Amino acid sequence: MVPITIALIFVLLYMNTRSMFKATIVMLAVPFSAVGAIWLFYILGYNVSIAAWVGMIALLGLDAETGVFMLLFLDLSYDEAKRRGQLTNDHELNEAIVHGAVKRARPKMMTVAAAFMGLLPIMWSTSAGADVMKRIAAPMIGGLITSFIMELVVYPAIYKLWKRRHFQPAAPLLLPGGEPDGTLA
């Protein structure tokens, strides 16, 4: 079921973004979040089970959702800077991307905090069925930690590399003597 879920998520991402590159960027969060889930399994001494895979599938959906929002904020910031004519050099490209990532930091922290508040009581429970629920919640908790870092640090860097390929700064204006006048066209 996991490969089918991953393929289905990719198809839905492609239909949403209409970009193979953006869908691929969002899917990059999957291995990073899986690393956090596996680390937490190891730390807690859990074996992989059906319940663990259910938690992993839920984590994949949550990662895809938050990744799409990060790309949306990056696109909005980039498009706004482009509309204002502020993408004349590499520094302004950096500023537009950082601005978009910073606007996403608080909503991402709130999403992770809300998920933690909902999942941590499950991890501490001792009632009937708690063993199964712990194995569903564990991959989500571990994966949220690593995907949080991935989306706030790595996504903007990959986005910049992608936009830099299409980005051509304006050439400086030349004075009649052939020297630059210090302004950009």
N, C-alpha and C positions, 0 to 999 in steps of 0.2 A: 504493500500500500504506500510506503514512503516514496518510492520512485514515481508512482502515479501521482501522488500529491505534489511532488516537486515539479513534475511536468505540467500539471494543471495550474499551479501557481505561476509558472513561467508564462504559460499561454494567457492567463488572465492579466498578468503584468504587461505583456506585450499589447494586448487589446486596450489596456488602460493608457499606456504611455505612447503607443504607436512608434516605439523606438526599440530596436533590438539591443542597442547599447544600454539604454536606461534600464531595460528589463534585466540585462546581464549584471549591471551594477547592483541592483537590488538583490539579485540572487547571490552576489558575493557575500552577503551577510550570513547566508546559510552555513558555510563552513565555520565562520567565526563564532556564530552562536552555538553550533554543535560542539566546538571546542570547550566553551564554557559549560555546556551541559555535561559533557563527558568528564571534565575535571570535577564537577560537583558530584557526579556519580562515584568517581574514584574516592573522593574525600569522604563521602558518606558510606562507602562500602556496599553500594547497591549493584546488583547484577542487571543487565539489560533484559527487559521483559516486554510483554505486550503493553502494559501500562506506561512503560518508559517511552515506547514508540508513539503512543497516543500523546504524551507530553511533548515529544519532539515535533509531531505534526502541528500541534497547537502553537508551538514556538515558531515554526516556519511561517505560519499565517501572521502572527504578531510582528515578526521581523519584516515580512513583505509590506505590511501596512505602514510601519514606521519608516521604512526605507523609501516608500513612495512619497510620504510627506516630506522627508528630507530633500529629495530631488525636486519636489514642488517648490519648496522654499528657495532652493538654490536657483531654479529656473526663474522664479519671480524676481529675485534680486538681480540676476544677470540681465533679464529683459528690461527691468526698470532702469538699470544703469545704462544699458544700450539706448533706451528711449531718450534718456537725458543727454546722451552724447558723452558719457563719462568713461567710455572704454577706449581711450586713446593710447594707453600704454599698459605694460604688464602690471604695474603697481595698482592701477585702477581696476584691472581684472581681479587681482588678489582681494582688493577691498570689497568688490561686489560679492565674491564668493564667501569671504569671511562674514560679511553682513548677513547673507542668507543662512549660513550655518549658525551664527549667533542667535538669529531669530528663531531657530529651531531648537536651541539648547533647552530652554525652559519647558516647552511642550513635551520634549523627549524625556526630560527629568520627571515631569509630572506623570507621564505614561508609565515609566519604570517604577516610580514610587507607588502609584495606584496598584500596579500588578504585584509589587512586593507586599503591600498591605493586605492584598487578597490572598496571596499564596503562602506567606509566612505562618499564619495560623494553621494552615493545612500541614505544614512541616512539623509543627509542634504537637499536633493532635495525637491522641492515644486511643481513641474510641474505635468501635468496630468499623472495618474498612479503611482505617487510616494507613495501613501498609500500602495499599493500592494507590490511594490518593497521594501519598508522599512521592511515589515513583512517577506520577503524572506531573506533580508540581516541581520536582527537582530539576528536570531539564529546562523548564521555563525560567526558573530562578537563575540557574547557572548561565543559560543562554542570554538572558536579558543583560547581565553584567557585561559580557564580551561584546554583544551587539551594540550596546550603548556606546562603548568606546569606538567601535568600528564606524558607526554612523556619524559620530561627531568629529572624528579625526581622519579616517581613511576616505569616506565618501567625498568630502570637499577636495581632498588632494587628487582623487581620481577624476572628479568633475573638472578640476582646473586643467589637468593634462588633456582631457577631452576637448574642452573649450579652447585651450591654447592652440590646438591644431587648426581651428577655424578662425583664430584671432590674428589679425594683421594690424599692428599699430600703424597709425598714420605717419607718413614721412615728414621730416621737418621742412618748413618753408626755407628757401634759399634766397639770400639777398642778391642784388645784381652782381656783386663781386664773387658769388659762389659760396659765401659762408652762411651757415645756419643763423636764423634770427632768434632762435630760442623758443619759438612757439611751434605748436604742432598743427598740421593742416586739419 
